[in-house]
Amino acid sequence: MDEARAREVLAEAGVLPGPASQARLLALGENAVFAAGDLAVKVGRDAELLGRARRELAVALWLEEAGVPAVRAAEPTALFVDGHPVTVWRRLPEPVRPTEPRDVAALLRLVHELPLPSSFELPPRELLGGVERWLRLAGDVIDPADAAYLRERRDGFAAAAAALTPHLTPGPIHGDALPRNVHVGPDGPVLIDLETFSADLREHDLVVMALSRDRYGLPAEAHDAFTATYGWDVREWDGCAVLRGARETASCAWVAQHAPSNPRALAEFARRVASLRDGDPTVRWYPF
């Protein structure tokens, strides 16, 4: 799904007050996110994301009722337009500053204190569940040997993760707790991109920032602020390496889906898979 196709779906959905051609594109990944007036609209890449879109709306309502600062839905149900899920949200104000890791930690503390919702069921965190789909979307652009290697890693880490003994009590998690999924507006930080909310090990949310420190250049002092705000450093847990390895596998495969149309993604995929094959945890990974 490219921007032109997403705008076609947006126009057909008819959820914006003005023409879809004038909506501002905010992001283009598994969802295309557009903004116009007081609304933001997410157009899912394909039909497989419909169930996730519906659950994201349920999560938004649940968080609103619990008083957790998060993006709010403008419409309670997901539309299904020409094979694409479409959800409508209240547009957030412009950010007042960049998100810091400590902002993420403060919101995670609130989420991790919540009991499981009673009105709907949160699934386990399928961190590795998208690997097959992403590799399929990559097609023959990537080396089949690399795809086979990532499938083997996926299976090994999935089994290892299932056998972990957590340090924290399992429960609701965000599932992709990165600074890009927190928006700092005039009223403070709020959670966004709620589609990976799950019921699983709380450690999943904390490994994200540890990996950011090791692979993506997050300064050590920023990670220290994150752990100080949350109150615990997941690197002290003996299961950290397993969840880190699982997330690295997923992050590498995620890049593969963009390789057919983006040479920079293809180069980054090659960098990441080579570092995994070499067993080198110090190789820097980059956005593309």
C-alpha positions in Angstrom: 0.0 0.0 0.0 1.5 3.3 -1.1 0.3 6.8 -0.3 -1.8 7.0 -3.4 -3.7 3.8 -2.6 -4.2 4.9 1.0 -5.7 8.2 -0.1 -8.1 6.3 -2.4 -9.3 4.3 0.6 -9.5 7.4 2.7 -11.6 9.1 0.1 -13.9 6.1 -0.2 -14.3 6.0 3.6 -15.7 9.5 3.7 -14.8 10.2 7.3 -13.0 13.5 6.9 -14.8 16.9 6.7 -12.8 17.8 3.5 -11.3 16.1 0.5 -8.9 13.3 1.2 -6.4 14.8 -1.2 -5.9 17.7 1.2 -5.3 15.5 4.3 -1.8 15.6 5.7 0.1 12.3 5.7 1.7 11.8 9.1 3.1 8.3 8.7 3.3 5.4 6.2 4.1 1.9 7.5 1.7 -0.9 8.4 -0.8 1.9 8.6 -1.1 5.1 6.6 -2.0 7.9 9.1 -3.6 11.1 7.9 -4.7 14.2 9.7 -7.3 16.8 8.8 -9.0 19.3 11.1 -9.6 17.7 14.5 -9.3 14.2 13.3 -6.6 11.6 12.5 -7.4 8.5 10.4 -5.5 5.3 10.2 -5.7 3.2 7.0 -4.4 -0.4 7.5 -2.1 -2.0 5.0 -4.4 -5.0 4.4 -7.4 -7.0 5.6 -5.2 -9.0 8.1 -5.0 -5.9 10.3 -8.8 -5.6 10.8 -8.9 -7.5 14.0 -6.0 -5.6 15.4 -7.7 -2.3 14.5 -10.9 -3.3 16.3 -8.9 -4.3 19.4 -7.0 -1.0 19.3 -10.3 0.9 19.6 -11.3 -1.3 22.6 -8.0 -0.6 24.2 -8.4 3.2 23.7 -11.8 3.1 25.5 -10.5 1.0 28.3 -7.5 3.3 28.9 -9.8 6.3 28.8 -12.1 4.7 31.5 -9.0 3.9 33.6 -7.7 7.5 33.3 -4.5 6.6 31.5 -3.3 9.4 29.2 -3.6 8.0 25.7 -4.9 8.8 22.2 -8.7 8.8 22.1 -11.0 7.3 19.5 -13.4 9.7 17.6 -15.5 6.8 16.3 -16.0 3.6 18.3 -16.0 1.1 15.5 -13.5 0.2 12.7 -14.6 0.5 9.1 -13.6 -2.0 6.4 -13.2 -0.2 3.1 -12.1 -2.0 0.0 -10.0 -4.5 1.9 -8.5 -2.0 4.4 -9.4 -1.3 8.0 -10.0 2.4 8.7 -10.2 3.9 12.2 -10.9 7.5 13.2 -9.1 9.3 16.1 -9.1 12.6 17.9 -6.1 14.5 16.5 -3.5 15.3 19.1 -2.2 18.9 19.5 1.3 19.6 18.2 4.1 18.3 20.5 5.6 20.8 22.9 8.9 18.9 23.1 10.5 15.6 22.0 9.6 12.5 23.9 12.2 11.3 26.4 12.6 7.8 27.6 11.6 8.8 31.1 8.2 9.9 29.7 7.8 6.3 28.4 8.7 4.9 31.8 6.1 7.0 33.6 3.3 5.8 31.3 4.4 2.2 31.5 4.2 2.4 35.3 0.5 3.4 34.9 -0.2 0.6 32.4 1.6 -2.0 34.4 -0.5 -1.2 37.4 -3.8 -2.0 35.6 -5.7 -5.3 35.9 -6.7 -7.1 32.8 -9.7 -5.6 31.1 -13.1 -7.3 31.7 -14.9 -6.2 28.6 -12.5 -7.8 26.0 -9.5 -10.1 25.9 -6.0 -9.0 25.3 -3.9 -11.5 23.4 -0.4 -12.6 24.3 2.4 -10.5 22.8 3.1 -12.0 19.4 6.4 -10.4 19.1 7.5 -12.9 16.5 4.1 -13.4 14.9 4.7 -11.0 12.0 8.0 -12.5 10.9 6.5 -14.8 8.3 4.3 -12.1 6.9 7.2 -9.6 6.6 9.4 -12.2 5.0 6.7 -13.0 2.5 6.2 -9.4 1.6 10.0 -9.1 1.0 9.7 -11.8 -1.6 12.8 -12.7 -3.6 14.4 -9.3 -3.0 16.2 -10.8 0.1 18.4 -13.8 0.1 16.4 -17.0 0.8 19.2 -18.1 3.1 18.6 -15.0 5.2 14.9 -15.7 5.3 15.5 -19.3 6.4 17.9 -18.1 9.1 15.4 -15.7 10.5 12.7 -18.3 10.6 15.0 -20.6 12.5 15.9 -17.8 15.0 12.2 -17.1 15.3 11.3 -20.6 16.3 14.2 -20.9 18.7 13.5 -17.7 20.5 9.7 -18.4 20.6 10.4 -21.6 22.5 12.9 -20.0 24.8 10.5 -17.1 25.6 7.7 -19.4 26.4 9.9 -21.1 29.1 10.9 -17.8 30.9 10.1 -17.2 34.5 9.2 -13.5 34.9 10.5 -11.1 37.5 7.4 -8.9 37.3 3.8 -10.0 37.6 2.4 -10.5 34.0 -0.5 -8.4 32.8 -1.3 -5.6 30.4 1.6 -4.2 28.3 1.9 -1.7 25.5 4.0 -4.1 23.5 6.0 -1.5 21.5 7.1 0.9 24.2 9.3 3.3 22.2 9.5 7.1 22.5 7.9 7.4 19.0 4.8 5.8 20.6 4.5 8.6 23.2 3.4 12.1 22.3 4.2 15.0 24.6 1.5 17.6 24.2 0.6 20.7 26.4 -1.1 18.4 28.9 1.8 16.0 29.2 2.8 12.6 27.7 0.2 10.4 26.2 0.4 6.9 24.7 -0.2 6.4 21.0 -0.3 3.4 18.6 -2.2 1.1 20.9 -2.5 -1.8 18.4 0.2 -4.0 20.1 -1.4 -3.9 23.6 -1.2 -7.4 25.0 -1.4 -9.5 28.1 2.1 -10.9 28.7 5.4 -10.4 30.5 5.8 -6.8 31.6 9.5 -7.3 30.8 8.6 -7.0 27.1 8.0 -3.3 27.5 11.3 -2.8 29.3 13.6 -4.7 26.9 12.6 -2.3 24.2 14.6 0.5 25.8 17.5 -1.7 26.7 17.8 -2.7 23.0 17.6 1.0 22.0 20.6 1.6 24.2 22.6 -1.2 22.7 21.6 -1.1 19.0 20.1 2.3 18.2 22.4 4.8 20.0 20.2 5.7 22.9 22.6 7.5 25.4 23.4 5.6 28.5 22.1 8.5 30.7 18.7 8.5 28.9 18.4 4.8 29.6 19.4 5.4 33.2 16.6 8.0 33.5 14.2 5.4 32.1 15.1 2.8 34.6 15.1 5.3 37.5 11.6 6.5 36.6 10.3 3.0 36.2 12.1 1.7 39.3 13.8 -1.4 37.9 16.4 -2.3 35.2 15.3 -5.3 33.1 19.0 -6.1 32.4 19.2 -7.4 35.9 16.8 -10.2 34.9 18.3 -13.5 33.6 15.6 -13.7 30.9 16.6 -10.3 29.3 18.8 -11.9 26.7 16.0 -14.1 25.4 13.5 -11.3 25.0 16.2 -9.1 23.5 17.0 -11.8 20.9 13.4 -12.2 20.1 12.9 -8.5 19.5 16.1 -8.3 17.4 14.8 -11.1 15.2 11.4 -9.3 14.8 13.1 -6.0 14.1 15.3 -7.4 11.4 12.4 -9.2 9.7 10.2 -6.1 9.9 12.7 -4.2 7.8 12.6 -6.9 5.1 9.0 -6.0 4.1 10.2 -2.5 3.0 13.1 -3.9 0.9 11.3 -4.3 -2.4 10.6 -0.6 -2.7 13.3 1.0 -0.6 17.0 0.4 -1.4 18.0 1.9 2.0 15.7 -0.7 3.7 17.4 -3.5 1.8 20.9 -2.2 2.9 19.7 -1.9 6.5 18.2 -5.4 6.4 21.6 -6.8 5.2 23.4 -4.9 8.0 21.0 -6.3 10.6 21.0 -9.9 9.5 24.8 -10.0 9.2 25.2 -8.7 12.7 22.8 -11.4 14.0 24.7 -14.1 12.0 28.0 -12.8 13.4 26.6 -12.8 17.0 27.8 -9.2 17.4 25.5 -7.2 19.7 27.4 -4.0 19.3 26.7 -3.3 15.6 24.6 -0.1 15.3 21.3 -0.4 13.6 19.7 2.6 11.8 16.3 3.9 10.6 16.0 4.2 6.9 
